[in-house]
Amino acid sequence: MPFRESSRFAIAPMIDWTDRHCRFFHRQLTRRAKLFTEMIVDEAVLHGDLERLLGHDATEHPVALQLGGSNPDKLDRAIRLARDFGYDEINLNVGCPSDRVQSGTFGACLMRDPALVGECLAAMVGAAGETPVTVKCRLGVDEQDIEEALDALADAAVSAGVAGLWVHARKAWLDGLSPKENREIPPLDYDRVHRLKARLGPMFVGLNGGLKTLDRALGEAQDLNGVMLGRAAYQTPDILIGVDAAFYDEVESEFDYGALIEAMVAYTARHVAAGGKVGKVARHMTGLFSGRPGARRWRQVLSEGASRPGASPDLIREAFGHVRLEPASAAA
């Protein structure tokens, strides 16, 4: 699927959340949305277990690899190692505000050095071959003026030859706010992202940050090339069932939850057979059925059962047995 078409709707990269098990689960809910890995640091790729870090199920496509780093040579080498894994997009993180990212001088703090970002992206574009390279950034950090900061970063990215920019429509306050607070407290400014799109013309610009419903996402997408949902997609994954019809013009049909459960049981069985634990998969599924009768019991059975020694993939079927597939409401 071409980069632009596959990027109309994406699920944001989220550290500790969007691992390969989460992505397989999300792919059962939407065939077309673009999935993203967690941010993987270039040093980890250069010195770590590539299959563990970069391996993914063939059904995950279209899927993007997000890298963290600030050294052009290391990013170049990391991408050359990653190319055989066949990702559909490679993205540089210039938006994460966590302490461990700042200590490595990458993530959101790179907003202060657009020239270095440009060098990193140029190296990535050169190493990636035909694979599109993108950047995910904030509006700015700390006391930066968001007009100047975002334009400077965007200009460096465009000059480097990127295929597009994903913009989290908030500043990051690296001095004074925790990573969690940085996802909630800095005010959203969608208009700034729309102004960037108007300025860049044909360049792909996608919006991330605070989008909680498909209707709101569709509204913001009218003048942009793509939208990206993060916490809403993870915490209430049923929302993803409507993505293919809303963003890719597919005919909407009744979703087969039974088939979903069987697919996840089979996937979990393969994971357990390879030495894994049920909880590594089940933890990503607890938000399913939010608002439906039995949702609380579904969460309880999965959370408590998966932590027991010797937990079986059949636990997912057991939990599903408590759910009544009636129209969702706030009462469950």
Residue frames relative to the residue before (quaternion, step in Angstrom):
aa qw qx qy qz dx dy dz
M 1.0000 0.0000 0.0000 0.0000 0.00 0.00 0.00
P 0.5100 -0.6584 0.4454 0.3287 3.65 -0.78 0.90
F 0.6682 -0.5420 0.3405 0.3792 3.55 -1.16 0.71
R 0.7086 0.4712 -0.2941 0.4352 3.58 0.71 -0.99
E 0.6591 0.5035 -0.3201 0.4578 3.58 0.90 -0.86
S 0.6963 0.4747 -0.2894 0.4540 3.58 0.86 -0.91
S 0.7034 0.4861 -0.2581 0.4498 3.59 1.18 -0.48
R 0.3462 0.7447 -0.5104 0.2553 3.61 1.16 0.23
F 0.7791 0.0345 -0.0101 0.6259 3.55 1.13 -0.71
A 0.0118 0.8041 -0.5929 0.0425 3.57 -0.84 0.98
I 0.3407 -0.6839 0.6020 0.2320 3.52 -1.30 0.48
A 0.4772 -0.7408 0.3991 0.2532 3.54 -0.56 1.22
P 0.5052 -0.5982 0.5161 0.3473 3.57 -1.21 0.50
M 0.0221 0.8031 -0.5924 0.0601 3.58 -0.82 1.02
I 0.4393 -0.7143 0.4839 0.2501 3.55 -0.63 1.17
D 0.8309 0.1498 -0.1845 0.5031 3.55 -0.98 1.03
W 0.6978 0.4483 -0.2833 0.4816 3.61 1.20 0.00
T 0.8104 0.3015 -0.1705 0.4726 3.61 0.50 -1.11
D 0.1463 0.7789 -0.5860 0.1691 3.55 0.60 1.20
R 0.7513 -0.4113 0.2556 0.4484 3.59 -1.27 0.05
H 0.6357 0.5248 -0.3417 0.4513 3.64 1.06 -0.63
C 0.6281 0.5195 -0.3187 0.4837 3.56 1.04 -0.81
R 0.6778 0.5003 -0.3061 0.4435 3.57 0.87 -0.91
F 0.6217 0.5203 -0.3503 0.4692 3.61 0.99 -0.73
F 0.6450 0.5186 -0.3149 0.4646 3.58 0.95 -0.86
H 0.6799 0.4841 -0.2996 0.4622 3.59 0.81 -0.93
R 0.6305 0.5402 -0.3456 0.4373 3.59 1.04 -0.68
Q 0.6082 0.5428 -0.3653 0.4494 3.61 1.12 -0.40
L 0.6825 0.4862 -0.2686 0.4751 3.57 1.25 -0.46
T 0.7863 0.0576 -0.0291 0.6144 3.58 1.16 -0.58
R 0.3444 -0.7550 0.5244 0.1905 3.57 -0.79 1.01
R 0.7754 0.4345 -0.1756 0.4231 3.56 1.05 -0.76
A 0.5617 0.6220 -0.4080 0.3621 3.63 1.03 -0.60
K 0.4326 -0.6661 0.5337 0.2905 3.55 -1.14 0.61
L 0.2331 -0.7625 0.5925 0.1150 3.55 -0.95 0.96
F 0.1958 -0.7717 0.5947 0.1117 3.57 -1.19 0.59
T 0.4718 -0.6284 0.5357 0.3091 3.53 -1.18 0.62
E 0.5890 -0.4479 0.4904 0.4604 3.50 -1.35 -0.08
M 0.5797 -0.5301 0.4514 0.4233 3.57 -1.22 0.24
I 0.0996 -0.7776 0.6201 0.0293 3.57 -0.90 1.00
V 0.3934 -0.7437 0.4914 0.2250 3.57 -0.65 1.10
D 0.5857 -0.6141 0.3997 0.3465 3.57 -0.97 0.85
E 0.6219 0.5494 -0.3419 0.4410 3.60 1.01 -0.78
A 0.6289 0.5335 -0.3372 0.4540 3.58 1.02 -0.74
V 0.6466 0.5114 -0.3178 0.4685 3.57 0.98 -0.82
L 0.6855 0.5068 -0.2899 0.4348 3.57 0.92 -0.91
H 0.8194 0.2527 -0.0999 0.5048 3.58 1.02 -0.73
G 0.6573 0.5590 -0.2987 0.4077 3.60 1.24 -0.13
D 0.6719 -0.4485 0.4035 0.4296 3.51 -1.40 -0.22
L 0.3379 -0.7950 0.4628 0.1987 3.58 -0.18 1.24
E 0.6490 0.5115 -0.3364 0.4516 3.59 0.91 -0.79
R 0.6609 0.4946 -0.3135 0.4693 3.59 0.93 -0.81
L 0.7215 0.4557 -0.2503 0.4573 3.58 0.92 -0.90
L 0.8326 0.2703 -0.0762 0.4774 3.55 0.84 -1.04
G 0.5051 0.6724 -0.4225 0.3381 3.58 1.22 -0.29
H 0.0573 0.7892 -0.6095 0.0500 3.56 -1.09 0.70
D 0.5688 -0.5899 0.4536 0.3503 3.53 -1.27 0.44
A 0.5766 -0.6196 0.4067 0.3438 3.58 -1.01 0.81
T 0.6346 0.5554 -0.3377 0.4181 3.59 1.10 -0.58
E 0.5413 0.6576 -0.4012 0.3370 3.61 1.18 -0.29
H 0.5512 0.6428 -0.4092 0.3400 3.63 1.05 -0.53
P 0.5284 -0.2015 -0.8246 0.0121 1.49 -2.03 1.53
V 0.0094 -0.8037 0.5916 -0.0629 3.55 -0.85 1.05
A 0.2326 -0.7845 0.5675 0.0919 3.55 -0.98 0.96
L 0.3264 -0.7109 0.5934 0.1898 3.54 -1.20 0.68
Q 0.1303 -0.7777 0.6085 0.0888 3.58 -0.82 0.97
L 0.1478 -0.7902 0.5931 0.0441 3.54 -0.87 1.06
G 0.2028 -0.7317 0.6330 0.1512 3.51 -1.30 0.50
G 0.3722 0.7149 -0.5325 0.2585 3.56 -0.97 0.81
S 0.1842 -0.7889 0.5745 0.1170 3.55 -1.28 0.25
N 0.5972 0.5267 -0.3651 0.4823 3.55 1.28 0.33
P 0.4237 -0.7422 0.4475 0.2635 3.63 -0.41 1.14
D 0.6600 0.5116 -0.3234 0.4450 3.60 0.94 -0.82
K 0.6663 0.4943 -0.3083 0.4655 3.60 0.92 -0.85
L 0.6469 0.5057 -0.3228 0.4707 3.58 0.97 -0.78
D 0.6033 0.5522 -0.3411 0.4633 3.58 1.04 -0.77
R 0.7131 0.4541 -0.2645 0.4640 3.57 0.78 -1.04
A 0.6280 0.5401 -0.3394 0.4457 3.58 1.02 -0.75
I 0.6636 0.4983 -0.3052 0.4672 3.58 0.95 -0.85
R 0.6390 0.5184 -0.3449 0.4517 3.60 0.94 -0.73
L 0.6432 0.4921 -0.3207 0.4912 3.59 1.11 -0.60
A 0.7034 0.4872 -0.2602 0.4474 3.57 1.07 -0.77
R 0.5142 0.6970 -0.4139 0.2801 3.60 1.14 -0.52
D 0.6578 0.5333 -0.3277 0.4189 3.59 0.95 -0.78
F 0.6126 0.5625 -0.3559 0.4262 3.60 1.21 -0.28
G 0.4417 -0.7822 0.3834 0.2147 3.55 1.31 0.09
Y 0.2313 0.7807 -0.5497 0.1865 3.60 0.96 0.73
D 0.4778 -0.7002 0.4698 0.2465 3.56 -1.15 0.69
E 0.7717 0.0563 -0.0314 0.6327 3.58 1.28 -0.25
I 0.1395 -0.7561 0.6301 0.1090 3.56 -1.17 0.60
N 0.1184 -0.8311 0.5431 -0.0176 3.53 -0.68 1.18
L 0.2769 -0.7413 0.5873 0.1702 3.57 -1.07 0.76
N 0.3511 -0.7432 0.5368 0.1902 3.57 -0.84 1.02
V 0.0923 0.7566 -0.6404 0.0942 3.54 -0.71 1.17
G 0.6385 0.5561 -0.3118 0.4311 3.55 1.10 0.70
C 0.5749 0.6138 -0.3901 0.3750 3.60 1.17 -0.42
P 0.2293 -0.8201 0.5111 0.1168 3.63 -0.73 1.02
S 0.3911 0.7598 -0.4701 0.2206 3.63 1.20 0.08
D 0.6411 -0.5516 0.3787 0.3758 3.56 -1.21 0.58
R 0.6755 0.5003 -0.3166 0.4395 3.58 0.89 -0.88
V 0.6222 0.5170 -0.3409 0.4788 3.59 1.16 -0.52
Q 0.6522 0.5126 -0.3204 0.4575 3.58 0.95 -0.84
S 0.6454 0.5310 -0.3301 0.4388 3.58 0.99 -0.79
G 0.6945 0.4338 -0.2707 0.5062 3.57 1.21 -0.44
T 0.4115 -0.7412 0.4342 0.3047 3.56 1.35 0.13
F 0.6247 0.4484 -0.4179 0.4838 3.54 0.72 1.10
G 0.5683 0.5425 -0.4506 0.4238 3.57 -1.25 0.05
A 0.8537 -0.1833 0.1112 0.4746 3.56 -1.20 -0.60
C 0.5996 0.5841 -0.3815 0.3920 3.61 1.02 -0.61
L 0.5653 0.5993 -0.3851 0.4159 3.61 1.22 -0.34
M 0.4660 0.6568 -0.4557 0.3793 3.60 1.23 -0.16
R 0.6397 0.5396 -0.3207 0.4436 3.59 1.17 -0.55
D 0.7734 0.2881 -0.1447 0.5458 3.60 1.21 -0.37
P 0.0786 -0.8466 0.5249 0.0395 3.60 0.46 1.15
A 0.5908 0.5683 -0.3810 0.4275 3.61 1.08 -0.57
L 0.6571 0.4906 -0.3066 0.4833 3.60 0.98 -0.83
V 0.6096 0.5375 -0.3489 0.4666 3.59 1.02 -0.75
G 0.6480 0.5228 -0.3168 0.4542 3.57 0.94 -0.85
E 0.6464 0.5079 -0.3191 0.4717 3.60 1.00 -0.82
C 0.6427 0.5206 -0.3186 0.4630 3.58 0.97 -0.86
L 0.6957 0.4783 -0.2825 0.4555 3.56 0.85 -0.96
A 0.6223 0.5312 -0.3484 0.4573 3.58 1.00 -0.72
A 0.6444 0.5063 -0.3180 0.4767 3.58 1.01 -0.79
M 0.6543 0.5177 -0.3091 0.4564 3.57 1.00 -0.84
V 0.6386 0.5192 -0.3224 0.4675 3.57 0.97 -0.85
G 0.6661 0.5118 -0.3029 0.4502 3.57 0.96 -0.83
A 0.7069 0.4609 -0.2552 0.4720 3.57 1.07 -0.76
A 0.6688 0.5727 -0.2916 0.3737 3.57 1.09 -0.72
G 0.3610 -0.7411 0.4992 0.2671 3.60 1.17 -0.29
E 0.8223 -0.1843 0.1598 0.5142 3.58 -0.77 -1.06
T 0.5358 0.6369 -0.4105 0.3725 3.61 1.22 -0.18
P 0.4486 -0.6978 0.4790 0.2869 3.64 -0.75 0.96
V 0.2005 -0.7505 0.6206 0.1067 3.55 -1.10 0.82
T 0.0328 -0.7926 0.6088 -0.0140 3.55 -0.93 0.95
V 0.2704 -0.7282 0.5975 0.1992 3.54 -1.34 0.10
K 0.1743 -0.7540 0.6238 0.1097 3.58 -1.11 0.71
C 0.0246 0.8337 -0.5428 0.0982 3.54 -0.54 1.21
R 0.4640 -0.6045 0.5548 0.3339 3.53 -1.42 -0.09
L 0.6519 -0.4797 0.3914 0.4379 3.57 -1.30 -0.07
G 0.7284 -0.2541 0.2156 0.5987 3.54 1.21 -0.61
V 0.3287 -0.7212 0.5600 0.2413 3.57 -1.29 -0.13
D 0.8652 0.0923 -0.0815 0.4861 3.50 -1.28 0.66
E 0.8447 -0.1859 0.1344 0.4836 3.60 -0.82 -0.97
Q 0.3723 0.7421 -0.4938 0.2585 3.63 1.17 0.12
D 0.4394 -0.6336 0.5662 0.2915 3.54 -1.21 0.58
I 0.4181 -0.7573 0.4334 0.2527 3.60 -0.55 1.10
E 0.5765 0.5591 -0.3960 0.4452 3.61 1.12 -0.39
E 0.7209 0.4392 -0.2485 0.4750 3.55 0.78 -1.03
A 0.6831 0.5147 -0.3055 0.4184 3.59 0.81 -0.99
L 0.7058 0.4563 -0.2813 0.4631 3.58 0.81 -0.94
D 0.6386 0.5162 -0.3356 0.4617 3.59 0.98 -0.75
A 0.6497 0.5181 -0.3244 0.4519 3.59 0.94 -0.83
L 0.6610 0.4934 -0.3071 0.4747 3.57 0.93 -0.88
A 0.6662 0.5088 -0.3036 0.4530 3.57 0.91 -0.94
D 0.6568 0.5123 -0.3225 0.4496 3.60 0.89 -0.84
A 0.6430 0.5103 -0.3239 0.4703 3.58 1.01 -0.78
A 0.6558 0.5157 -0.3068 0.4581 3.57 1.01 -0.82
V 0.6561 0.5059 -0.3111 0.4656 3.57 0.91 -0.90
S 0.6567 0.5140 -0.3108 0.4560 3.58 0.94 -0.88
A 0.6569 0.5173 -0.3049 0.4560 3.58 1.13 -0.62
G 0.5411 -0.6627 0.3803 0.3511 3.57 1.25 -0.21
V 0.3078 0.7696 -0.5121 0.2252 3.59 1.13 0.49
A 0.5057 -0.6437 0.4881 0.3027 3.53 -1.31 0.40
G 0.8167 -0.1428 0.1041 0.5493 3.59 1.15 -0.39
L 0.3225 -0.7179 0.5855 0.1945 3.51 -1.41 0.19
W 0.1734 -0.7234 0.6595 0.1085 3.53 -1.10 0.86
V 0.0922 -0.8315 0.5477 0.0075 3.59 -0.59 1.13
H 0.2611 -0.7108 0.6363 0.1471 3.54 -0.84 1.09
A 0.3338 -0.8254 0.4310 0.1465 3.53 -0.34 1.33
R 0.5725 0.5074 -0.4268 0.4823 3.54 0.85 1.07
K 0.4861 -0.5641 0.5591 0.3646 3.49 -1.33 0.25
A 0.2652 -0.6849 0.6306 0.2508 3.53 -1.35 0.12
W 0.1994 -0.7601 0.6069 0.1187 3.56 -0.86 0.99
L 0.1995 -0.8217 0.5277 0.0808 3.55 -0.13 1.32
D 0.7204 0.3491 -0.2154 0.5593 3.57 1.21 -0.47
G 0.8314 0.2428 -0.1842 0.4646 3.57 -0.27 1.24
L 0.7645 0.2843 -0.1879 0.5471 3.61 1.15 -0.36
S 0.4578 -0.6604 0.5239 0.2825 3.55 -1.13 0.73
P 0.6747 -0.4654 0.3527 0.4513 3.62 -1.19 0.21
K 0.6481 0.5079 -0.3279 0.4631 3.61 0.94 -0.81
E 0.6644 0.4960 -0.3047 0.4686 3.59 0.92 -0.88
N 0.6372 0.5396 -0.3258 0.4434 3.58 1.09 -0.69
R 0.6379 0.4992 -0.3343 0.4817 3.59 1.23 -0.28
E 0.7849 0.3598 -0.1476 0.4823 3.58 1.20 -0.38
I 0.7432 0.4653 -0.2460 0.4131 3.59 0.88 -0.91
P 0.6564 0.4756 -0.3613 0.4608 3.67 0.72 -0.79
P 0.4798 -0.7049 0.4305 0.2959 3.61 -0.73 0.98
L 0.4836 -0.6423 0.5176 0.2927 3.53 -1.18 0.69
D 0.0291 -0.7822 0.6223 0.0091 3.57 -1.09 0.71
Y 0.1246 -0.8274 0.5462 0.0395 3.56 0.26 1.28
D 0.5939 0.5902 -0.3704 0.4021 3.58 1.05 -0.72
R 0.6214 0.5446 -0.3580 0.4349 3.59 1.05 -0.70
V 0.6452 0.5034 -0.3275 0.4723 3.60 1.02 -0.71
H 0.6379 0.5147 -0.3283 0.4695 3.59 1.02 -0.73
R 0.6309 0.5125 -0.3413 0.4720 3.60 1.04 -0.68
L 0.6226 0.5277 -0.3455 0.4632 3.58 1.03 -0.72
K 0.6453 0.5191 -0.3231 0.4579 3.58 0.92 -0.86
A 0.6494 0.5130 -0.3208 0.4606 3.59 0.92 -0.89
R 0.6713 0.5019 -0.2958 0.4582 3.58 1.02 -0.79
L 0.7441 0.4274 -0.2301 0.4590 3.60 0.93 -0.86
G 0.3693 -0.7739 0.4619 0.2264 3.57 1.23 -0.10
P 0.8714 -0.0474 0.0304 0.4873 3.60 -0.70 -1.04
M 0.4962 0.6638 -0.4397 0.3460 3.63 1.18 -0.27
F 0.5031 -0.6443 0.4872 0.3074 3.58 -1.04 0.83
V 0.0457 0.7604 -0.6462 0.0461 3.55 -0.95 0.99
G 0.0554 -0.7961 0.6026 -0.0028 3.55 -0.79 1.09
L 0.3467 -0.7593 0.5308 0.1468 3.55 -1.14 0.79
N 0.0170 -0.7670 0.6410 -0.0223 3.53 -1.07 0.91
G 0.6330 0.5717 -0.3928 0.3438 3.55 -1.22 0.48
G 0.8920 -0.0045 -0.0211 0.4515 3.55 -0.67 1.16
L 0.4847 0.6516 -0.4551 0.3652 3.62 1.20 0.06
K 0.0980 -0.8468 0.5228 0.0024 3.58 -0.64 1.12
T 0.7736 0.2312 -0.1438 0.5722 3.59 1.21 -0.33
L 0.5770 -0.5827 0.4333 0.3740 3.56 -1.19 0.47
D 0.6038 0.5586 -0.3675 0.4340 3.60 1.04 -0.65
R 0.6725 0.4727 -0.3058 0.4804 3.59 0.91 -0.86
A 0.6348 0.5314 -0.3280 0.4551 3.57 1.01 -0.79
L 0.6461 0.5143 -0.3166 0.4668 3.57 0.98 -0.83
G 0.6401 0.5402 -0.3223 0.4411 3.54 0.99 -0.81
E 0.6911 0.4640 -0.2736 0.4819 3.57 0.93 -0.90
A 0.6478 0.5627 -0.3141 0.4064 3.57 1.11 -0.68
Q 0.4698 0.7210 -0.4356 0.2639 3.60 1.16 -0.39
D 0.7953 0.2621 -0.1354 0.5296 3.60 0.93 -0.85
L 0.6506 0.4808 -0.3100 0.4995 3.57 1.31 0.20
N 0.5618 -0.6199 0.4332 0.3352 3.58 -1.29 0.06
G 0.8144 -0.0347 0.0461 0.5774 3.56 1.17 -0.47
V 0.1900 -0.7442 0.6241 0.1432 3.53 -1.34 0.28
M 0.1924 -0.7782 0.5945 0.0634 3.52 -1.23 0.63
L 0.1315 -0.7791 0.6101 0.0597 3.56 -0.86 1.01
G 0.2068 -0.7922 0.5650 0.1020 3.56 -1.02 0.80
R 0.8315 0.2280 -0.1264 0.4905 3.56 -0.18 -1.29
A 0.6251 0.5406 -0.3571 0.4353 3.62 0.97 -0.71
A 0.6601 0.5006 -0.3081 0.4677 3.57 1.01 -0.79
Y 0.6942 0.4755 -0.2803 0.4619 3.57 0.99 -0.79
Q 0.7478 0.4327 -0.2315 0.4472 3.57 0.79 -1.00
T 0.7708 0.1439 -0.0982 0.6128 3.60 1.18 -0.52
P 0.0865 -0.8781 0.4673 0.0549 3.58 0.61 1.14
D 0.4962 0.6523 -0.4375 0.3699 3.63 1.18 -0.33
I 0.5445 0.6337 -0.3959 0.3810 3.58 1.16 -0.55
L 0.6306 0.5758 -0.3281 0.4039 3.57 1.11 -0.68
I 0.5320 0.6489 -0.4044 0.3639 3.59 1.19 -0.44
G 0.7206 0.4525 -0.2488 0.4628 3.59 1.10 -0.63
V 0.4519 0.7357 -0.4282 0.2668 3.58 1.26 -0.18
D 0.6881 0.5133 -0.3160 0.4039 3.60 0.75 -0.98
A 0.6667 0.4751 -0.2991 0.4902 3.58 1.05 -0.73
A 0.7059 0.4911 -0.2722 0.4318 3.58 0.89 -0.95
F 0.8172 0.2847 -0.1196 0.4866 3.59 0.88 -0.92
Y 0.7794 0.3087 -0.1585 0.5216 3.59 1.18 -0.45
D 0.4788 -0.7338 0.3942 0.2773 3.55 1.29 0.44
E 0.3659 0.7122 -0.5193 0.2986 3.57 1.03 0.68
V 0.5621 -0.5921 0.4488 0.3635 3.57 -1.16 0.56
E 0.3711 -0.7396 0.5182 0.2161 3.56 -0.76 1.04
S 0.0044 0.7917 -0.6102 0.0291 3.57 -0.92 0.90
E 0.6441 -0.5205 0.3802 0.4119 3.55 -1.25 0.33
F 0.4023 -0.7375 0.4933 0.2259 3.55 -0.79 1.02
D 0.3358 -0.7484 0.5467 0.1681 3.56 -0.99 0.93
Y 0.2033 -0.8102 0.5411 0.0972 3.57 -0.03 1.29
G 0.6001 0.5724 -0.3626 0.4251 3.58 1.07 -0.67
A 0.6571 0.4966 -0.3035 0.4790 3.56 0.99 -0.85
L 0.6036 0.5514 -0.3488 0.4582 3.58 1.07 -0.72
I 0.6741 0.4982 -0.3033 0.4533 3.57 0.82 -0.99
E 0.6698 0.4955 -0.3097 0.4583 3.60 0.90 -0.86
A 0.6282 0.5272 -0.3345 0.4642 3.59 1.05 -0.73
M 0.6866 0.4738 -0.2857 0.4717 3.58 0.98 -0.83
V 0.6038 0.5330 -0.3605 0.4705 3.61 1.08 -0.63
A 0.6719 0.4927 -0.2986 0.4655 3.59 0.90 -0.94
Y 0.6491 0.5086 -0.3189 0.4672 3.60 0.95 -0.84
T 0.6659 0.5006 -0.3023 0.4632 3.58 0.93 -0.91
A 0.6144 0.5424 -0.3442 0.4581 3.59 1.04 -0.71
R 0.6474 0.5017 -0.3229 0.4741 3.60 0.99 -0.77
H 0.6387 0.5281 -0.3146 0.4628 3.55 1.04 -0.82
V 0.6683 0.4893 -0.2987 0.4740 3.59 0.92 -0.89
A 0.6396 0.5331 -0.3244 0.4488 3.58 0.99 -0.83
A 0.6883 0.4560 -0.2709 0.4950 3.58 1.17 -0.58
G 0.6751 -0.5186 0.2832 0.4416 3.58 1.29 0.20
G 0.5327 0.6485 -0.3953 0.3733 3.58 1.28 0.08
K 0.4444 -0.6749 0.5262 0.2646 3.53 -1.36 0.02
V 0.6169 -0.5782 0.3984 0.3555 3.53 -1.13 0.77
G 0.6523 0.5634 -0.3203 0.3930 3.57 0.92 -0.88
K 0.5859 0.5884 -0.3731 0.4137 3.59 1.11 -0.58
V 0.6983 0.4045 -0.2520 0.5341 3.58 1.18 -0.58
A 0.6961 0.5249 -0.2891 0.3953 3.56 0.76 -1.10
R 0.5954 0.6010 -0.3779 0.3760 3.62 1.03 -0.66
H 0.6645 0.5079 -0.3094 0.4526 3.59 1.12 -0.56
M 0.6864 0.5259 -0.2637 0.4275 3.59 1.23 -0.40
T 0.4774 0.7266 -0.4232 0.2552 3.59 1.21 -0.29
G 0.6557 0.5318 -0.3198 0.4301 3.62 1.09 -0.55
L 0.4768 0.6715 -0.4395 0.3586 3.57 1.27 -0.20
F 0.8175 0.2532 -0.2231 0.4667 3.56 -1.23 0.69
S 0.2593 0.7868 -0.5241 0.1974 3.60 1.19 0.34
G 0.8054 0.2498 -0.2075 0.4959 3.57 -0.83 1.03
R 0.6358 0.5172 -0.3409 0.4605 3.61 1.22 -0.08
P 0.6048 -0.5406 0.4234 0.4034 3.59 -1.16 0.46
G 0.7852 0.2913 -0.2363 0.4928 3.56 -0.82 1.00
A 0.4460 0.7164 -0.4515 0.2896 3.60 1.23 -0.14
R 0.6443 0.5265 -0.3334 0.4434 3.57 0.98 -0.81
R 0.6681 0.4889 -0.2972 0.4757 3.56 0.97 -0.86
W 0.5764 0.5743 -0.3582 0.4579 3.59 1.11 -0.69
R 0.6815 0.4831 -0.2838 0.4708 3.57 0.85 -0.99
Q 0.6646 0.5258 -0.3020 0.4367 3.55 0.94 -0.93
V 0.6680 0.4995 -0.3039 0.4604 3.58 0.85 -0.96
L 0.6739 0.4908 -0.3039 0.4610 3.59 0.89 -0.89
S 0.7067 0.4863 -0.2775 0.4325 3.57 0.77 -1.05
E 0.7293 0.4160 -0.2470 0.4838 3.57 0.83 -0.97
G 0.6877 0.5060 -0.2959 0.4285 3.58 0.88 -0.90
A 0.6676 0.5257 -0.3121 0.4248 3.56 0.96 -0.85
S 0.6555 0.5224 -0.3158 0.4447 3.59 1.18 -0.48
R 0.5705 0.6043 -0.3890 0.3976 3.59 1.22 -0.22
P 0.5636 -0.5979 0.4409 0.3613 3.60 -1.05 0.70
G 0.8306 0.2113 -0.1594 0.4900 3.56 -0.97 0.84
A 0.2586 0.7859 -0.5244 0.2013 3.61 1.18 0.39
S 0.3032 -0.7722 0.5412 0.1374 3.56 -1.00 0.92
P 0.6004 -0.5563 0.4278 0.3834 3.60 -1.16 0.49
D 0.5521 0.6169 -0.3906 0.4025 3.61 1.18 -0.46
L 0.4673 0.6755 -0.4366 0.3669 3.57 1.27 -0.27
I 0.6266 0.5440 -0.3415 0.4414 3.60 1.04 -0.74
R 0.6387 0.5018 -0.3198 0.4878 3.60 1.02 -0.76
E 0.6361 0.5386 -0.3260 0.4462 3.55 0.96 -0.88
A 0.6696 0.4954 -0.2999 0.4650 3.58 0.90 -0.92
F 0.6385 0.5372 -0.3204 0.4484 3.58 1.00 -0.84
G 0.5986 0.5953 -0.3530 0.4034 3.58 1.09 -0.61
H 0.6615 0.5056 -0.3044 0.4628 3.58 1.19 -0.36
V 0.6226 0.5695 -0.3238 0.4280 3.59 1.28 -0.25
R 0.1705 -0.7475 0.6323 0.1116 3.55 -1.07 0.82
L 0.3212 -0.7895 0.5000 0.1536 3.53 -0.60 1.20
E 0.2187 0.7388 -0.5867 0.2493 3.50 0.46 1.33
P 0.6915 -0.4509 0.3258 0.4609 3.61 -1.18 0.26
A 0.5030 -0.6753 0.4526 0.2935 3.55 -0.89 0.95
S 0.0214 0.7659 -0.6423 0.0182 3.54 -1.18 0.67
A 0.6240 -0.5619 0.3923 0.3756 3.52 -1.25 0.19
A 0.5724 0.6610 -0.3554 0.3304 3.57 1.26 -0.21
A 0.6080 0.6117 -0.3688 0.3468 3.60 1.07 -0.59
